Amino acid sequence: MSFALTVLGTASPHPQPGRPCSGYLVCGAGAEVWVDAGPGTFAALQRHTDPARLSAIWVSHLHADHNVDLLSAFYGLAYGGLTPPAPIPVHAPRDCARRLAGFFGRTDTAFLSGVFDFRPLHDGHTAQYGDLHLTSRAVAHDVEAYGLRVTYDGRVFAYSGDSGPCAGLGALARDADLFLCEADIDEHREGEQVHLTPEDVGATARAAGVRELLVTHVGPTLTPEAATARAAAAFGGPTGTAREGAVHRI
């Protein structure tokens, strides 16, 4: 048995023509989970599923390129005829609901509850939808941030979110069948460990015993092709580039 990852967007730090920011759909085992909601990904999501059918939404951190399309989703679900049968659970850092309410110029968040059921993340947070088991792990970034590990029937998908090199990232990726990992930067600036170079990505995958590596969220100082080649050289195993619309069986 398997489940699937659909790539909705990979761009960093802003959407590009035909290339939304970070967003993915994990589906199978009776569940559909939208993972990160970067700008442009709500439109891409609708190519692959009815948003009203989502089992849950999971957001790694509160930088705009990973969560701002929650606003688009709220409009679609609340006012656009995409009404879900019940509020959709949103697993995200604690401040997410207040940030979203701020787009409406409001300090209260209760009006969001008809569409979204916000559930704060923490290190070791778990949830289950259908037979998909989700575990969140804190990773190193310049804001509260999490990576995601999804398991089903002995198969493992791991997603870095945005992370610098850290022990939590290695634990998250341990023995993953597919490791989706950001390679945002060409090199580290002195004292800064909030993103990964391609070499960091490959080394993490190798140390964690990953079976397949998928490079995403490549920043403007690199091309996806160059980042993937460098990560592959450090990993020494099967390595691909995340592409919008691609579906990966896990």
Salt bridges, closest charged atoms under 4 A:
GLU32 OE2 - ARG53 NE 3.39
ASP36 OD2 - HIS66 ND1 2.78
ASP65 OD2 - HIS66 NE2 3.79
ASP65 OD2 - HIS217 NE2 3.88
ASP95 OD1 - ARG98 NE 2.69
ASP95 OD2 - ARG99 NE 3.21
ASP108 OD2 - ARG106 NH2 3.04
ASP117 OD2 - ARG119 NH2 2.76
ASP142 OD1 - HIS63 NE2 3.57
ASP142 OD1 - HIS141 NE2 3.48
ASP162 OD2 - HIS61 NE2 3.42
ASP162 OD2 - HIS66 NE2 3.10
ASP162 OD2 - HIS141 NE2 3.82
ASP162 OD1 - HIS217 NE2 3.14
ASP177 OD1 - ARG155 NH1 3.31
ASP177 OD1 - ARG211 NE 3.75
GLU182 OE2 - HIS195 ND1 2.78
ASP184 OD2 - HIS195 NE2 3.81
ASP184 OD1 - HIS217 NE2 3.59
ASP186 OD1 - ARG230 NH1 2.50
GLU192 OE2 - ARG189 NH2 3.16
GLU199 OE2 - ARG230 NE 2.87
ASP200 OD2 - HIS188 NE2 2.57
GLU225 OE2 - ARG243 NH2 2.95
